[in-house]
Amino acid sequence: MNPNGIAAAACAEAEPLVSVIIPTMASAARAELLRRAVQSIRGSSAQPVRIITVVNGARFDPGVCDWLKSQPDVQFVYSETPSAPAAILRGRELVQTEFFSALDDDDEYLPGSTDLKLAVLQNDPQVDVVVGNYYQHCDNTDT
């Protein structure tokens, strides 16, 4: 079961409504942060989420790329251009879901946050964009 109590088999059958694009240089120094970002996306929804990682630039770590490629719910894409905005654009070109968002490789979604944003978008046709607040964790304190 995932953190929201939904059986993995049930989630695997449903088509994702949202894609999350992660632009990343896939550096060894940020590997753990990237893993946490991916995990947070998984925990942000009771529904499956399509995760698109766009590794950009030539300074990537092959081990980090191998890890991304091994994740069954992660689409791996490589772009030679070392640019986060260009990586997001490349990821946007690959989105096939109704909704999408982007997450930096050193950030995390809060549990259930994707479901909350989807609920707003689905329940009000006049809403085009949902922006959420964030916590900053520094010196063992969330602000």
Backbone as CSV, one residue per row, in Angstrom:
resi,resn,N_x,N_y,N_z,CA_x,CA_y,CA_z,C_x,C_y,C_z
1,MET,0.840,-1.182,0.000,0.000,0.000,0.000,0.879,1.237,0.000
2,ASN,0.388,2.285,-0.658,1.143,3.530,-0.626,0.822,4.285,0.661
3,PRO,1.467,5.426,0.930,1.250,6.129,2.197,-0.192,6.552,2.412
4,ASN,-0.989,6.625,1.354,-2.371,7.062,1.500,-3.337,5.887,1.611
5,GLY,-2.808,4.651,1.751,-3.649,3.495,1.971,-4.248,2.886,0.725
6,ILE,-3.780,3.256,-0.449,-4.296,2.718,-1.699,-3.395,1.577,-2.145
7,ALA,-3.978,0.449,-2.474,-3.181,-0.694,-2.913,-2.430,-0.344,-4.192
8,ALA,-1.194,-0.798,-4.286,-0.356,-0.488,-5.449,-0.987,-1.001,-6.737
9,ALA,-1.603,-2.168,-6.706,-2.226,-2.722,-7.913,-3.352,-1.834,-8.401
10,ALA,-4.133,-1.278,-7.488,-5.230,-0.394,-7.887,-4.688,0.874,-8.524
11,CYS,-3.593,1.406,-7.962,-2.991,2.616,-8.532,-2.410,2.341,-9.907
12,ALA,-1.847,1.154,-10.097,-1.209,0.830,-11.370,-2.221,0.780,-12.505
13,GLU,-3.473,0.463,-12.188,-4.496,0.345,-13.215,-5.036,1.707,-13.646
14,ALA,-5.016,2.691,-12.775,-5.572,4.003,-13.080,-4.594,4.806,-13.935
15,GLU,-5.129,5.565,-14.859,-4.300,6.468,-15.670,-4.035,7.743,-14.875
16,PRO,-2.818,8.201,-14.851,-2.512,9.435,-14.122,-3.252,10.639,-14.699
17,LEU,-3.651,11.542,-13.823,-4.264,12.807,-14.228,-3.235,13.923,-14.283
18,VAL,-2.109,13.704,-13.620,-1.112,14.760,-13.499,0.288,14.199,-13.741
19,SER,1.111,15.034,-14.349,2.535,14.746,-14.527,3.320,15.766,-13.715
20,VAL,4.437,15.328,-13.165,5.340,16.239,-12.466,6.691,16.167,-13.167
21,ILE,7.167,17.317,-13.583,8.444,17.439,-14.279,9.515,17.820,-13.262
22,ILE,10.597,17.059,-13.240,11.739,17.392,-12.379,12.937,17.692,-13.273
23,PRO,13.327,18.954,-13.392,14.576,19.258,-14.085,15.727,18.983,-13.123
24,THR,16.756,18.290,-13.583,17.851,17.944,-12.684,19.157,17.778,-13.448
25,MET,20.251,18.094,-12.785,21.562,17.796,-13.355,21.982,16.390,-12.956
26,ALA,21.192,15.733,-12.099,21.474,14.363,-11.657,22.889,14.238,-11.104
27,SER,23.267,15.187,-10.283,24.616,15.164,-9.701,24.640,14.238,-8.489
28,ALA,25.797,13.666,-8.237,25.960,12.783,-7.076,25.709,13.543,-5.782
29,ALA,26.103,14.811,-5.743,25.951,15.613,-4.535,24.489,15.829,-4.164
30,ARG,23.591,15.778,-5.153,22.169,16.015,-4.885,21.336,14.745,-5.045
31,ALA,21.988,13.601,-5.125,21.270,12.342,-5.369,20.213,12.067,-4.307
32,GLU,20.568,12.238,-3.037,19.594,11.961,-1.967,18.427,12.945,-2.020
33,LEU,18.700,14.195,-2.342,17.619,15.177,-2.477,16.684,14.796,-3.617
34,LEU,17.246,14.339,-4.719,16.445,13.914,-5.859,15.576,12.713,-5.490
35,ARG,16.145,11.760,-4.772,15.363,10.591,-4.326,14.207,11.027,-3.432
36,ARG,14.482,11.970,-2.550,13.421,12.485,-1.663,12.342,13.209,-2.467
37,ALA,12.741,13.953,-3.493,11.763,14.643,-4.343,10.846,13.633,-5.019
38,VAL,11.423,12.570,-5.581,10.625,11.531,-6.245,9.681,10.877,-5.250
39,GLN,10.195,10.529,-4.066,9.350,9.909,-3.038,8.213,10.843,-2.630
40,SER,8.505,12.125,-2.531,7.464,13.066,-2.110,6.354,13.166,-3.151
41,ILE,6.700,13.054,-4.417,5.678,13.067,-5.470,4.773,11.853,-5.302
42,ARG,5.373,10.708,-5.061,4.589,9.482,-4.860,3.639,9.622,-3.673
43,GLY,4.079,10.273,-2.614,3.252,10.440,-1.426,2.285,11.605,-1.492
44,SER,2.347,12.364,-2.574,1.497,13.560,-2.674,0.118,13.266,-3.251
45,SER,-0.118,12.019,-3.668,-1.395,11.690,-4.278,-1.771,10.237,-3.997
46,ALA,-3.064,10.004,-3.824,-3.580,8.637,-3.710,-3.689,8.002,-5.087
47,GLN,-3.583,8.810,-6.129,-3.652,8.360,-7.516,-2.234,8.266,-8.079
48,PRO,-2.054,7.505,-9.152,-0.724,7.489,-9.778,-0.395,8.851,-10.382
49,VAL,0.872,9.192,-10.345,1.369,10.444,-10.919,2.472,10.073,-11.895
50,ARG,2.445,10.652,-13.076,3.521,10.425,-14.045,4.669,11.366,-13.682
51,ILE,5.842,10.813,-13.439,7.023,11.591,-13.070,7.950,11.637,-14.281
52,ILE,8.258,12.846,-14.727,9.138,13.042,-15.879,10.401,13.727,-15.372
53,THR,11.540,13.030,-15.440,12.799,13.656,-15.052,13.561,14.028,-16.317
54,VAL,14.022,15.269,-16.353,14.804,15.734,-17.494,16.193,16.081,-16.978
55,VAL,17.132,15.176,-17.246,18.525,15.387,-16.855,19.133,16.303,-17.905
56,ASN,19.696,17.430,-17.433,20.202,18.422,-18.382,21.653,18.758,-18.086
57,GLY,22.427,18.868,-19.167,23.842,19.185,-19.051,24.693,17.928,-19.025
58,ALA,25.997,18.121,-19.054,26.930,17.003,-19.171,27.554,16.593,-17.842
59,ARG,27.178,17.247,-16.749,27.822,16.952,-15.465,27.018,15.963,-14.624
60,PHE,26.244,15.097,-15.240,25.424,14.135,-14.519,26.260,12.987,-13.978
61,ASP,25.722,12.339,-12.957,26.344,11.147,-12.395,25.658,9.922,-12.997
62,PRO,26.411,9.015,-13.627,25.792,7.838,-14.256,24.974,6.988,-13.278
63,GLY,25.426,6.894,-12.022,24.688,6.119,-11.032,23.327,6.717,-10.722
64,VAL,23.267,8.037,-10.645,21.986,8.711,-10.403,21.060,8.481,-11.593
65,CYS,21.604,8.587,-12.794,20.797,8.337,-13.996,20.293,6.895,-14.022
66,ASP,21.150,5.950,-13.654,20.734,4.546,-13.609,19.598,4.354,-12.613
67,TRP,19.689,5.022,-11.458,18.613,4.916,-10.470,17.301,5.447,-11.042
68,LEU,17.364,6.614,-11.678,16.149,7.182,-12.277,15.551,6.233,-13.314
69,LYS,16.398,5.683,-14.160,15.933,4.766,-15.208,15.314,3.503,-14.624
70,SER,15.740,3.103,-13.443,15.240,1.871,-12.828,13.887,2.051,-12.138
71,GLN,13.446,3.285,-11.992,12.172,3.542,-11.312,11.020,3.329,-12.289
72,PRO,10.099,2.413,-11.993,9.042,2.083,-12.946,8.071,3.230,-13.238
73,ASP,7.962,4.181,-12.336,7.016,5.279,-12.542,7.705,6.573,-12.967
74,VAL,8.983,6.482,-13.348,9.744,7.665,-13.757,10.119,7.555,-15.228
75,GLN,9.763,8.594,-15.971,10.195,8.692,-17.363,11.500,9.480,-17.374
76,PHE,12.556,8.892,-17.903,13.881,9.499,-17.939,14.117,10.109,-19.316
77,VAL,14.547,11.369,-19.321,14.876,12.052,-20.570,16.189,12.788,-20.353
78,TYR,17.044,12.802,-21.375,18.306,13.529,-21.294,18.305,14.664,-22.309
79,SER,18.780,15.826,-21.861,18.946,16.984,-22.732,20.362,17.526,-22.534
80,GLU,21.076,17.731,-23.626,22.455,18.233,-23.528,22.523,19.662,-22.993
81,THR,21.486,20.443,-23.198,21.485,21.844,-22.794,21.411,21.965,-21.277
82,PRO,22.425,22.575,-20.643,22.415,22.716,-19.180,21.557,23.905,-18.743
83,SER,20.247,23.709,-18.721,19.324,24.798,-18.414,18.051,24.233,-17.789
84,ALA,17.747,24.660,-16.571,16.510,24.205,-15.919,15.266,24.651,-16.698
85,PRO,15.186,25.919,-17.153,14.000,26.303,-17.933,13.836,25.480,-19.219
86,ALA,14.959,25.193,-19.897,14.872,24.375,-21.109,14.463,22.943,-20.759
87,ALA,14.916,22.446,-19.605,14.534,21.100,-19.175,13.041,21.041,-18.861
88,ILE,12.523,22.074,-18.223,11.085,22.109,-17.946,10.298,22.146,-19.255
89,LEU,10.753,22.939,-20.207,10.090,22.994,-21.515,10.116,21.622,-22.180
90,ARG,11.249,20.940,-22.136,11.337,19.602,-22.727,10.374,18.649,-22.024
91,GLY,10.318,18.724,-20.721,9.374,17.902,-19.972,7.935,18.231,-20.322
92,ARG,7.653,19.513,-20.469,6.293,19.950,-20.829,5.882,19.363,-22.178
93,GLU,6.823,19.256,-23.113,6.525,18.667,-24.424,6.128,17.192,-24.311
94,LEU,6.526,16.544,-23.233,6.246,15.120,-23.041,4.987,14.855,-22.222
95,VAL,4.413,15.891,-21.639,3.221,15.717,-20.806,2.060,15.226,-21.656
96,GLN,1.416,14.164,-21.199,0.241,13.609,-21.873,-0.967,13.574,-20.944
97,THR,-0.825,14.125,-19.759,-1.907,14.158,-18.794,-2.631,15.495,-18.861
98,GLU,-3.798,15.543,-18.245,-4.584,16.778,-18.262,-3.909,17.908,-17.492
99,PHE,-3.207,17.560,-16.413,-2.579,18.560,-15.555,-1.085,18.253,-15.415
100,PHE,-0.310,19.284,-15.085,1.122,19.089,-14.867,1.635,20.104,-13.866
101,SER,2.785,19.795,-13.307,3.489,20.729,-12.436,4.977,20.445,-12.569
102,ALA,5.777,21.274,-11.930,7.225,21.089,-11.939,7.723,21.167,-10.505
103,LEU,8.764,20.404,-10.219,9.340,20.371,-8.883,10.854,20.362,-9.018
104,ASP,11.522,21.277,-8.342,12.983,21.278,-8.340,13.493,19.996,-7.683
105,ASP,14.658,19.562,-8.085,15.185,18.291,-7.568,15.613,18.355,-6.114
106,ASP,15.644,19.534,-5.524,15.973,19.646,-4.102,14.768,20.061,-3.266
107,ASP,13.566,19.974,-3.842,12.332,20.307,-3.138,11.488,19.055,-2.951
108,GLU,10.466,19.169,-2.123,9.568,18.047,-1.864,8.135,18.548,-1.796
109,TYR,7.209,17.686,-2.226,5.790,17.954,-2.027,5.383,17.416,-0.664
110,LEU,4.426,18.071,-0.038,3.875,17.578,1.217,2.904,16.442,0.926
111,PRO,2.737,15.512,1.859,1.791,14.406,1.645,0.390,14.928,1.304
112,GLY,-0.185,14.368,0.252,-1.536,14.734,-0.162,-1.651,16.035,-0.936
113,SER,-0.564,16.744,-1.138,-0.646,18.076,-1.747,-1.081,18.042,-3.208
114,THR,-0.687,17.032,-3.960,-1.127,16.949,-5.353,-2.632,16.729,-5.409
115,ASP,-3.161,15.888,-4.541,-4.605,15.660,-4.511,-5.371,16.940,-4.182
116,LEU,-4.849,17.741,-3.264,-5.507,19.003,-2.927,-5.535,19.955,-4.117
117,LYS,-4.414,20.047,-4.826,-4.359,20.935,-6.001,-5.283,20.433,-7.102
118,LEU,-5.307,19.117,-7.314,-6.194,18.546,-8.332,-7.658,18.808,-8.010
119,ALA,-8.010,18.717,-6.741,-9.399,18.955,-6.341,-9.828,20.372,-6.696
120,VAL,-8.962,21.328,-6.472,-9.288,22.722,-6.815,-9.468,22.856,-8.323
121,LEU,-8.536,22.308,-9.088,-8.609,22.417,-10.550,-9.834,21.717,-11.119
122,GLN,-10.185,20.565,-10.572,-11.309,19.798,-11.103,-12.664,20.350,-10.674
123,ASN,-12.717,21.033,-9.541,-14.000,21.512,-9.018,-14.357,22.927,-9.434
124,ASP,-13.440,23.639,-10.054,-13.728,25.008,-10.487,-13.141,25.232,-11.872
125,PRO,-13.974,25.174,-12.922,-13.460,25.305,-14.292,-12.830,26.667,-14.589
126,GLN,-13.030,27.642,-13.722,-12.422,28.950,-13.953,-10.982,29.012,-13.447
127,VAL,-10.563,28.011,-12.700,-9.202,27.984,-12.162,-8.270,27.349,-13.187
128,ASP,-7.217,28.067,-13.518,-6.219,27.574,-14.467,-4.900,27.189,-13.804
129,VAL,-4.613,27.809,-12.659,-3.337,27.598,-11.987,-3.577,27.516,-10.482
130,VAL,-2.876,26.590,-9.836,-2.907,26.499,-8.379,-1.472,26.616,-7.893
131,VAL,-1.242,27.531,-6.974,0.079,27.732,-6.394,-0.022,27.432,-4.908
132,GLY,0.901,26.614,-4.416,0.880,26.258,-3.004,1.993,26.947,-2.248
133,ASN,1.814,27.034,-0.953,2.857,27.559,-0.074,3.876,26.471,0.200
134,TYR,4.884,26.809,0.939,5.926,25.844,1.226,6.457,26.045,2.631
135,TYR,7.148,25.028,3.120,7.908,25.108,4.360,9.379,25.102,3.997
136,GLN,10.148,25.856,4.738,11.591,25.789,4.594,12.132,25.146,5.859
137,HIS,12.926,24.087,5.687,13.476,23.373,6.825,14.929,23.799,6.997
138,CYS,15.204,24.436,8.100,16.557,24.931,8.357,16.834,24.826,9.857
139,ASP,17.954,24.265,10.206,18.324,24.099,11.617,17.250,23.373,12.413
140,ASN,16.715,22.289,11.835,15.691,21.456,12.475,14.394,22.202,12.763
141,THR,14.121,23.258,11.992,12.904,24.037,12.178,12.216,24.236,10.840
142,ASP,10.900,24.038,10.823,10.082,24.324,9.637,9.480,25.706,9.782
143,THR,9.682,26.538,8.769,9.066,27.868,8.782,8.307,28.087,7.489
